[in-house]
């Protein structure tokens, strides 16, 4: 059975936030690279650095972002929506707003991976991969 790279990356981010880790390491696929880029652009995580290990396998070191001295996670929740066993699609008129626009939905469209705001602006729908707030 093949592993779902997106779910693995989202779970690593969720677990890292729960454990209040400074950085986490996830495998670098095209999809996970773009998801991390979106999270950096939206300010949910600090940054990400791509690296290769001794075997030539590529991975990313992701620096998580926290609030205040208590180190409260900046990401309150990250949830996988479309799964390998149940795909969830949305047309341009039914793209969800997460927490009234305070969160984001990441969609896979014909224009690549984009946020819900970009999809509404470009008037395109697609597969809803995850919600982040």
SVG drawing of the C-alpha trace seen along z (x, -y; Angstrom):
<svg xmlns="http://www.w3.org/2000/svg" viewBox="-22 -38 48 40">
<polyline fill="none" stroke="black" stroke-width="0.4" points="0.0,0.0 1.4,-3.4 1.6,-6.2 -0.1,-9.4 2.6,-12.1 0.2,-15.0 -1.3,-13.3 2.1,-12.4 3.3,-16.0 0.2,-17.5 0.4,-15.0 4.1,-15.9 3.2,-19.6 0.3,-18.9 2.4,-16.7 5.3,-19.2 2.9,-21.9 1.5,-19.8 5.0,-18.9 6.1,-22.6 9.1,-21.6 11.2,-24.3 11.7,-22.4 10.4,-19.3 11.6,-17.2 9.2,-16.1 9.9,-14.4 10.0,-16.8 7.6,-15.9 6.2,-18.4 3.0,-18.6 4.5,-18.9 6.9,-21.6 4.0,-23.7 1.9,-23.1 4.8,-24.3 5.4,-27.3 1.7,-28.3 1.9,-28.0 5.0,-30.2 3.3,-32.8 0.3,-32.9 2.4,-33.2 1.4,-29.9 5.0,-28.6 8.3,-30.5 10.3,-29.0 11.4,-25.8 14.8,-24.7 15.3,-22.0 18.1,-19.5 19.4,-16.1 20.5,-13.3 23.5,-10.9 21.3,-8.7 20.3,-11.6 16.7,-11.7 15.3,-15.2 13.6,-16.4 12.6,-19.8 13.4,-21.2 10.3,-23.3 10.5,-25.9 7.2,-26.2 5.8,-29.5 4.5,-30.1 2.8,-33.0 4.1,-34.6 6.2,-33.2 3.9,-30.2 4.7,-29.1 1.1,-28.7 1.0,-27.2 0.2,-29.6 -1.7,-26.8 -4.7,-26.0 -5.8,-23.1 -4.8,-21.5 -7.2,-19.0 -7.0,-16.8 -10.2,-17.0 -9.8,-15.1 -8.3,-11.7 -7.2,-8.9 -10.4,-6.9 -12.8,-9.9 -12.0,-12.8 -13.7,-16.1 -14.2,-18.6 -15.6,-22.1 -16.6,-24.3 -15.8,-28.0 -19.1,-29.0 -18.8,-26.5 -15.3,-27.1 -15.5,-27.1 -14.4,-30.1 -12.5,-28.9 -13.5,-30.7 -14.9,-33.6 -11.6,-34.1 -9.2,-33.8 -8.1,-30.3 -7.3,-28.9 -8.3,-26.0 -5.6,-24.6 -7.0,-23.4 -5.5,-21.4 -6.6,-23.1 -5.6,-23.3 -3.4,-26.2 -1.6,-24.2 -2.0,-24.3 -3.6,-27.5 -5.5,-29.0 -9.2,-29.4 -8.8,-33.2 -6.8,-32.8 -9.2,-30.2 -12.2,-32.6 -10.2,-35.5 -9.3,-33.3 -12.8,-31.8 -11.7,-28.2 -12.6,-25.1 -10.7,-21.9 -10.0,-19.3 -10.0,-20.6 -6.8,-19.1 -6.9,-20.6 -8.1,-23.3 -5.7,-25.3 -6.7,-27.7"/>
</svg>
